[in-house]
Amino acid sequence: MIVLDHIGKVRDSYVLEEDSEHLVVVATDRVSAYDRVMSEGILHKGLVLTALSLYWFQELEGVLPTQSPVLLGGDALGQLGLDESLLGRTTKVRLADMVPIECVVRGFLAGSAWQEYQRYQSIGGRPAPANFSLGDRFEEPIFTPTTKEQEGHDVALSHAELRDRVGRDLAVQLEDLSFQIYEKALDIALGKGLVIADTKFEFGYIGDALSLCDEVLTPDSSRYWRADSLQSAVEPVQLDKQILRDWLSRNSWSGDGEPPHLPDPLRDQISSSYISIYESLTGSTFLDWPGSDSEVCYLGDRLQ
């Protein structure tokens, strides 16, 4: 029997009463910003997140242990009592004891790091060189971990604070693994015409092994740019959830009060951008992905 265990901003997880070693995870089309779920979803978003995570888990095979996600087909969904509309967005993963840290790696100057740099000429609390511009690549990637809060905003951690929270050995291991994964992924992405400007990883213990968990290198958790847009003097072409954040900022909403309704052209742009990342990385058309003809999937009354 399958039982709903947790409703997240985007993903819902289920436990299997007869299997204490696995979870079933469903990626919905919900979209969040500033820790709030928007009233409308993004068509195909959960399908793309699932497809990209599976792609990256495969590419990273052998680097470190993972949750070993397996895409569930229609027969498996039926046996679990789940609707076939969840095809292409439902995986079975190994259960992990999660480390409550978001491991953020930055390879290019953008986002909150750009805001900090403009104000203090520092990144992650450390002095940064002068004359940096938005989109510039760092000489070496930068590790800027945060807490993982159940409610509200995550809190940035210094390296000393990270060591105090998890211990020196684990802090070093988290940083080293994050750099190793990011550099491999960036090299792959650059070969496909994409830049991963920054990303976040989550780790957990499966048995005694520190393992890569949750979503990996998706446009929800990573900042993707068109590589050729870095050659111009304008802002890099965004392909990730920053499209939504920028639109919300232009409409003067940053998390307070009810979120504004998202216009159809914006939702279409985000959907198309997410799909373009999948197609660029895999060389496959998204129409071949299971469930790509589905409608927006919210699941239950999460938005009420």
Secondary structure, DSSP 8 states (H G I E B T S, - for coil): -EEEEEE-SSEEEEEETTEEEEEEEEE-S--EETTEE-SS--TTHHHHHHHHHHHHHHHTTTTS-B---EE--HHHHHHHT--GGGTTSEEEEE--EE-SEEEEEEEES-HHHHHHHHHHSEETTEE--TT--TT-EEEEEEE--EE--SSS---B--HHHHHHHH-HHHHHHHHHHHHHHHHHHHHHHHTTTEEEEEEEEEEEEETTEEEEES--S-TTTEEEEEGGGGGSSS---B-STHHHHHHHHHTT-SSSSS-----HHHHHHHHHHHHHHHHHHH-S-GGGSTTTT------TTTT-
